[in-house]
Amino acid sequence: MSPAHYQDFTASVAAPNLDGLCPCAHMRASAEIGEDKPAPQALARVAPAAGESNVMSTMMLAEQRTAAALKAWVTRRASIAPSTPLAELERRLRNSMRGALSCAMRREAAKAAKGRPAARVTVTLDQLMAKLRATDFRCAISGLPFWFCGRKFGPSIPSIDRIKPDGDYSNANTRFTLLGVNAGRGCGSDADMYRIAKAIIARKAKGSQ
């Protein structure tokens, strides 16, 4: 898959919010994560009044610990997931698929609780990610690459599609399609989807003549 296909999928990794830190910690933490953001408060300090030295020492110690923790976070983040388009794509998709699996489990459990037929969810997150890699992050039916269009549930995002709509969410019965394709197919078959797609294309071609 070409890097251009990843462009709309990649999202920058959010660093910790530094706005709540006191000035010294904010400056040190910003330097560690590469932010060019000024501290939210004035940087000047006044000499502590009598009896305040212990409080100031405690605050400075907290600042040092916060800066050290942020430095460790940046180092760990860089070693676990290098900042490349493919790494960012896989990280985002893994988080998305984790949520999709949880949603499917809750939905089917709710059906079972009401005495309705429910599908078993046995496919794993690693199996789903392997499917995405095997198809080069493309829709199994249309062959189009997945992309985000600025909306949470846009038609071009990936969705877990059951090949047999009334079957389980198993490794053998799942694939990835565009959400628009999955929603349009519904409980029908691939043949139903192709027939509808051909009719749409034929009607469009006829109208353009």
C-alpha positions in Angstrom: 0.0 0.0 0.0 1.4 3.3 -1.0 2.1 6.0 1.7 -0.6 8.2 0.2 -3.2 5.6 1.3 -2.1 6.2 4.9 -2.4 9.9 4.8 -6.0 10.3 5.9 -5.6 7.5 8.4 -2.6 8.7 10.3 -3.1 10.8 13.4 -0.5 12.3 15.6 -0.1 10.7 19.0 -1.3 13.1 21.7 1.3 13.9 24.3 0.2 14.5 27.9 -1.5 17.7 28.7 1.1 20.1 30.1 -1.2 23.0 30.9 -1.7 22.0 34.5 2.0 22.0 35.3 3.8 24.8 37.2 6.3 26.8 35.1 9.5 24.9 35.7 8.0 21.5 35.1 6.2 22.8 32.0 9.4 24.1 30.5 11.3 20.9 31.2 8.5 18.7 29.9 8.0 20.8 26.8 11.6 20.5 26.0 11.5 16.7 26.4 8.6 16.2 24.1 9.6 18.8 21.6 6.8 21.3 22.2 7.5 24.9 21.5 4.8 26.1 23.9 5.3 28.7 26.6 4.4 28.0 30.2 0.9 29.1 31.1 2.1 31.2 34.0 4.7 33.8 34.3 8.2 32.3 34.8 9.4 34.8 37.4 9.6 33.6 41.0 9.8 35.6 44.2 11.8 34.6 47.2 9.7 32.5 49.6 8.5 34.1 52.7 9.5 32.8 56.1 7.9 29.4 56.7 7.3 28.7 53.0 10.6 26.9 52.3 9.3 23.5 53.0 6.3 24.1 50.7 8.6 25.4 47.9 10.9 22.4 48.3 7.9 20.0 48.0 6.7 21.8 44.8 10.2 21.7 43.2 10.5 18.0 44.0 7.1 17.4 42.4 8.2 19.3 39.3 11.3 17.2 39.0 9.3 13.9 39.3 6.8 15.1 36.7 9.5 16.0 34.2 11.2 12.7 34.8 8.0 10.8 34.3 7.3 12.7 31.0 10.8 12.0 29.8 10.3 8.3 30.5 6.9 8.3 28.7 8.5 9.9 25.6 11.3 7.3 25.5 8.9 4.4 26.1 6.5 5.7 23.4 9.3 6.0 20.8 10.6 2.5 21.5 7.2 0.8 21.5 5.7 2.4 18.4 8.1 4.2 16.0 6.6 7.3 14.5 6.1 6.1 10.9 2.9 6.2 8.8 2.5 2.4 8.8 3.1 2.2 12.6 0.5 5.0 13.2 -2.0 3.3 10.9 -1.7 0.0 12.7 -1.8 1.6 16.1 -5.0 3.5 15.2 -6.6 0.5 13.6 -5.7 -1.8 16.6 -7.4 0.7 19.0 -10.4 0.9 16.7 -10.8 -2.9 16.3 -10.4 -3.4 20.1 -13.4 -1.1 20.5 -15.4 -2.9 17.7 -14.8 -6.2 19.3 -16.0 -4.9 22.7 -19.1 -3.4 21.0 -19.9 -6.7 19.3 -19.6 -8.6 22.6 -21.9 -6.2 24.4 -24.4 -6.2 21.6 -24.6 -10.0 21.4 -24.7 -10.3 25.2 -27.7 -7.9 25.3 -29.5 -10.1 22.7 -28.9 -13.2 24.7 -30.1 -11.5 27.9 -33.4 -10.8 26.1 -33.7 -14.4 24.9 -32.9 -13.5 21.3 -30.5 -15.5 19.1 -27.0 -14.2 19.6 -23.8 -14.7 17.8 -20.6 -15.9 19.5 -17.6 -13.5 19.3 -14.5 -15.7 19.1 -12.3 -13.8 16.7 -9.3 -12.2 18.4 -7.8 -8.8 18.0 -4.6 -10.3 16.5 -6.6 -12.3 14.0 -8.4 -9.1 12.9 -5.1 -7.2 12.5 -3.7 -10.1 10.4 -6.8 -9.9 8.1 -6.2 -6.1 7.6 -2.5 -6.7 6.7 -3.4 -9.5 4.4 -5.7 -7.3 2.4 -3.3 -4.4 2.4 -5.8 -2.4 4.5 -8.4 -2.5 1.8 -12.1 -3.4 1.6 -12.6 -7.1 0.9 -15.4 -6.4 -1.6 -14.6 -3.1 -3.3 -10.8 -3.2 -3.0 -10.8 0.4 -2.0 -8.4 1.5 0.8 -10.0 2.5 4.1 -9.9 6.2 5.0 -11.4 8.6 7.4 -13.6 11.4 6.0 -13.8 13.6 9.1 -16.8 11.9 10.6 -16.9 9.2 13.3 -19.0 6.8 11.3 -18.3 7.8 7.7 -18.9 5.3 4.9 -15.2 4.7 4.2 -14.0 3.5 7.6 -13.3 -0.2 8.1 -16.0 -2.4 9.7 -16.1 -6.0 10.7 -18.3 -7.8 8.3 -19.7 -11.3 8.8 -19.5 -13.3 5.6 -22.6 -15.2 6.7 -24.7 -12.5 8.3 -26.4 -14.9 10.7 -23.2 -16.6 11.7 -20.7 -16.1 14.5 -18.0 -13.5 14.7 -15.3 -16.2 14.1 -12.0 -16.0 12.3 -13.4 -17.9 9.4 -16.6 -15.8 9.1 -15.2 -12.3 9.4 -13.6 -9.9 7.0 -13.2 -6.1 6.6 -15.3 -4.0 4.4 -16.1 -0.3 4.1 -18.8 0.6 6.5 -20.9 1.9 3.6 -20.6 -1.5 1.9 -21.4 -3.4 5.1 -24.4 -1.3 5.9 -25.7 -1.6 2.3 -25.3 -5.3 2.3 -27.1 -5.7 5.5 -28.3 -9.3 6.0 -28.1 -10.0 2.2 -25.4 -11.7 0.2 -22.4 -10.5 -1.9 -24.5 -11.2 -5.0 -27.2 -8.8 -3.7 -24.6 -6.1 -3.3 -23.1 -6.7 -6.8 -26.6 -6.5 -8.4 -27.4 -3.3 -6.6 -24.0 -1.8 -7.5 -24.3 -2.7 -11.2 -27.8 -1.1 -11.3 -26.5 2.1 -9.8 -23.6 2.3 -12.2 -25.9 1.5 -15.2 -28.4 4.2 -14.1 -25.6 6.7 -13.7 -24.1 6.0 -17.1 -27.5 6.2 -18.8 -28.2 9.6 -17.1 -24.9 11.0 -18.3 -25.5 10.2 -22.0 
